[in-house]
Amino acid sequence: MRVTKLASNCENGDCPTLYLTDRGTVLVQGETPADHGLTLPAHETVVEIPAELLRKVLRDQRI
């Protein structure tokens, strides 16, 4: 899989980031919250990212 960085909150790679794959999907790097109260299948997870990160991607029209 080839991955291209779309947007991040920093440059060191240790913060919320969105990536576009060559499969036409988006990978999300963020915090794993423990207090979400959701019931998820064992093969899925949720991550938390700032809403501003999504706004940045949309503003820059990178997808």
C-alpha positions as CSV (number, residue, x, y, z in Angstrom):
1,M,0.0,0.0,0.0
2,R,1.3,3.5,-0.9
3,V,0.4,6.2,1.6
4,T,0.5,10.0,1.1
5,K,0.2,12.5,4.0
6,L,-2.9,14.7,3.5
7,A,-2.8,16.8,6.6
8,S,-1.3,16.9,10.1
9,N,-1.3,19.0,13.2
10,C,2.5,18.9,13.4
11,E,5.5,17.8,11.3
12,N,7.2,15.3,13.6
13,G,4.7,12.4,12.8
14,D,3.6,12.0,16.4
15,C,0.2,13.7,16.3
16,P,-3.2,13.4,14.5
17,T,-2.6,12.9,10.8
18,L,-4.7,11.9,7.8
19,Y,-3.3,9.9,4.9
20,L,-4.6,9.0,1.5
21,T,-3.8,5.5,0.2
22,D,-3.4,4.2,-3.4
23,R,-6.5,2.1,-2.7
24,G,-8.7,5.2,-2.5
25,T,-9.0,5.0,1.2
26,V,-8.0,7.3,4.1
27,L,-5.9,6.2,7.1
28,V,-6.4,8.1,10.4
29,Q,-3.7,8.5,13.0
30,G,-5.0,9.8,16.4
31,E,-5.6,9.1,20.0
32,T,-7.5,5.9,21.0
33,P,-10.2,7.0,23.4
34,A,-11.3,4.6,26.1
35,D,-14.4,6.4,27.3
36,H,-16.5,6.4,24.1
37,G,-19.1,4.0,25.3
38,L,-19.4,2.4,21.8
39,T,-19.7,-1.4,21.1
40,L,-17.2,-2.2,18.4
41,P,-16.4,-5.5,16.6
42,A,-13.0,-6.9,17.6
43,H,-11.5,-6.1,14.2
44,E,-12.4,-2.4,14.4
45,T,-11.3,0.6,16.5
46,V,-12.0,4.3,16.8
47,V,-9.5,7.2,16.9
48,E,-10.1,10.7,18.0
49,I,-8.8,13.6,15.8
50,P,-9.4,17.4,16.0
51,A,-12.2,18.6,13.8
52,E,-9.8,21.3,12.5
53,L,-7.8,18.6,10.9
54,L,-10.7,17.6,8.7
55,R,-11.4,21.2,7.9
56,K,-7.8,21.6,6.8
57,V,-8.0,18.7,4.4
58,L,-11.3,20.0,2.9
59,R,-9.9,23.6,2.7
60,D,-6.8,22.4,0.9
61,Q,-9.0,20.2,-1.4
62,R,-6.5,17.3,-1.1
63,I,-9.1,14.6,-1.5
